[in-house]
Amino acid sequence: MDEKRRSTKRYGGKPFKKGTGRRPGVGGSRNRILADSTAPEDLAEYILKVLAKDPDALQFERQSVNPGRSRVAVTCDPLVTGRLIGKDGRTITALRSLVRAAASRYGKRVDIEVS
């Protein structure tokens, strides 16, 4: 291999490390302050109402499991349940990952149950 192309020479003699382990500006005390926010639960309810096409057919129940964890239980008709879950559960899986990402900004965890 050519001397110019070696990674240790290219990056100043130090081997390349994959990732640093911590991103600047992420975490800290900001997450503890916003742990009582209900924004992730509101987001889940809003998206579920849009998916159902009939928001009156849905009944939501919010439960606080722990200080940093909550559960949103959705009860609806079996026809609407199929729309919310999607083919092979892809819709509800995508919704859960979206709400989980939104909740992590507040230092929370939100679970969604559809029945």
C-alpha positions in Angstrom: 0.0 0.0 0.0 1.2 3.5 -0.8 2.5 5.5 2.1 0.3 8.5 1.3 -2.9 6.4 1.5 -2.3 4.9 5.0 -4.8 6.2 7.6 -2.2 6.8 10.3 -0.3 9.1 8.0 -3.4 10.8 6.7 -4.7 11.8 10.1 -1.6 13.0 11.7 -0.2 9.7 13.0 -3.2 8.8 15.1 -5.4 5.9 14.3 -9.0 6.7 13.3 -11.5 6.1 16.1 -15.1 5.4 15.2 -17.3 7.8 17.3 -16.4 9.8 20.4 -19.0 8.3 22.7 -20.7 11.6 23.6 -22.2 14.3 21.5 -21.8 17.9 22.5 -25.0 19.6 23.7 -26.9 16.4 24.3 -28.1 15.4 27.8 -27.3 17.3 31.0 -29.7 18.9 33.4 -32.1 20.0 30.6 -33.7 16.6 30.5 -34.4 16.5 34.2 -36.2 19.8 34.1 -38.5 18.9 31.3 -39.4 15.4 32.6 -42.9 16.5 33.5 -43.8 17.6 29.9 -46.7 15.9 28.2 -45.6 16.7 24.6 -44.7 13.1 23.6 -48.1 11.9 24.7 -49.8 14.7 22.9 -47.9 13.8 19.7 -49.0 10.2 20.0 -52.6 11.1 20.4 -52.5 13.6 17.5 -51.0 11.0 15.1 -53.4 8.3 16.2 -56.4 10.6 15.7 -55.2 11.4 12.2 -54.6 7.8 11.3 -58.1 6.7 12.6 -60.0 9.1 10.3 -62.6 9.2 13.0 -61.2 10.8 16.1 -64.4 10.2 18.1 -63.9 6.4 17.8 -60.7 6.5 19.9 -60.5 6.5 23.7 -57.2 7.4 25.3 -56.0 6.6 28.8 -52.8 8.1 30.1 -51.0 6.3 32.9 -47.9 7.4 34.7 -45.9 4.3 35.5 -42.7 5.9 36.9 -41.6 9.6 37.1 -39.9 9.2 33.7 -42.1 6.7 32.1 -45.7 6.8 31.0 -48.2 4.7 29.0 -50.8 5.7 26.4 -53.5 3.1 26.1 -55.8 3.4 23.1 -59.2 1.6 22.9 -61.1 1.5 19.6 -63.2 -0.6 17.2 -61.6 -3.6 15.6 -61.8 -2.0 12.1 -59.9 1.1 13.4 -57.4 -1.1 15.2 -56.3 -2.6 11.9 -55.6 0.9 10.5 -53.6 1.8 13.6 -51.5 -1.3 13.6 -50.9 -1.5 9.9 -49.6 -4.3 7.7 -47.4 -6.6 9.8 -47.4 -3.9 12.6 -45.3 -1.5 10.6 -47.5 1.6 11.3 -47.5 1.1 15.1 -43.8 0.3 15.1 -43.0 3.5 13.3 -45.3 5.5 15.6 -43.6 4.0 18.7 -40.1 4.8 17.4 -41.2 8.3 16.6 -42.8 8.9 20.0 -39.8 7.3 21.7 -37.4 9.7 19.9 -39.6 12.7 20.9 -39.8 11.5 24.5 -36.0 11.0 24.8 -35.6 14.8 24.3 -37.5 15.2 27.6 -35.8 12.4 29.4 -38.9 10.2 29.3 -40.1 6.9 27.9 -43.6 6.6 26.5 -45.2 3.2 25.6 -48.2 2.9 23.3 -50.8 0.1 23.6 -53.6 -0.4 21.1 -56.6 -2.6 22.0 
